[in-house]
C-alpha cells in the first residue's frame, strides 16, 4: 500500500474550539464497566435530518441495549464540517463514526483515518445488495491503488442526482407541451423550445423571461459528457479539454447565451443569479438536485407548479448528469469498529429511518430512499397517491441513478483527483467566453496549461 502525506481539509480547522473537538472525539471511555460500548458520531445535517438521525440512534441504542451503553452524536453545518474534522484529525481525536466523500476515500485510507469495513460486513453477514445505486456504493471501495474497486471503507448515507426541472406554469402560459421524460430533447429541440419562452413580457423593451438558466459550476458537465467528451483522461492525470468533442460541447453551451440568447447574459446573472431567477419564475428550465425537492415543493419558496425532465442530448444521444453521495465511515482508531459498523449499516438501511428521510412518513423528502425495495415500492406509491409531495416524474432521478439506454449519471472527475483546484481554474474565466470576450479555442489554449499544472501539483502532493 502506498504511503501518502496528510492532506489538510481546511486551513481554518485549527481555529475550531477545543470544546467541540472534545465533544466529538474519543476522549470519553469507549467501554463501560459492564462491558457495554460507547460510540461517538459526528455528521452534518439540516434540522429535519438532525431530528431523524437522533431518533434513529435512540432506536439503535434501545435495540442494542445489551451491548451499547451510549451513542454521543454531534451535528454541525455542512460549511463547518470539513474544518472541524480536520481539527479532529490534527488532534488525533476522531469520532467512531463520521462522513467521508468518495473524493477522500483514498487519502483517508492511506493516512490511516478510516477502517476497512469489508471484514466486519462479511463476518456479520451484512449485505449491501439491496441498496439503490451500486455505483454510489462502489465509490467507497479502495483496492490499495485506486478508488472504485476493492474493499468497502464506507456505506452511502445517500445517493444524489442533479437532474433538470421545468416550470409547468410557464409551459401552460405559453401553450407549449411539457417535456417528455421518455424522449429527452435533442440540443436543437431544446433551443427551439427555449426560444419560445424568451421574451419581453411587460413591454419595456428588455427581455425578462428566458428559456433556461445555466450555472457554470454545475451545468456544463451534462453538455460535455453527452457529447462524448471528458475533462480528464481515464487515469485522471491529464487534462483532456483540447478535443473537438469538448470544444463543440462548450460552444453549444455558450451559444445558449451568445447566439440564441435564451439565457440571461453574464451581466444580468451578476445582478440576479440564475437560481434566483428560477425561484422568481423567470426561467422555464433550471437544475434540480434531490436535495432541492423539499424547497421547490414549498409554495413560499417556489410558488409554481413544476416537474422533472432530462437535460438535452448531444452527439451520444444520451442525457447525462452528475451523481453525488456522502458516506458513513468508521475511524481506524476506533476501539469499537464492529459496533460502529453495525450502527452505520443501521443508519443506511433501517426502513423506518429511510421512510422518514425520503418523506414516505412525515411528507418532507430530504433524499431518495437507500433501500431498493422501498424506493420502488412505498416511496413511489406515496408520490402517486399524493401523501408525499414530490414531482410526478420521479423516474428521471432513478433513470440517471441506475442508467438506461437514454439516461446516464456519473460522478464528477473531481471525485477521483486529490483536489478540485484544476477544475476551479477552468471555471474562473469561463464567463469571458460566455460574454464574447474570448473564443472557445482561445480560452482552452489559455486555460488548459494552467489546469494541467494544478493537476500535476495535486498528484505530486500525494505521492
PyMOL commands that set and color helices and strands:
alter all, ss='L'
color gray80, all
select helices_A, chain A and resi 11-15+18-24+47-63+78-91+102-110+118-124+134-138+168-174+187-197+216-219+221-226+244-258+266-271+274-279+290-296+337-349+351-358+372-384+395-402+413-416+421-428+431-434+440-460
alter helices_A, ss='H'
color red, helices_A
select strands_A, chain A and resi 37-44+68-76+97-100+141-142+151-152+155-156+160-167+210-212+283-289+306-309+319-324+327-330+407-411
alter strands_A, ss='S'
color yellow, strands_A
deselect
rebuild
show_as cartoon
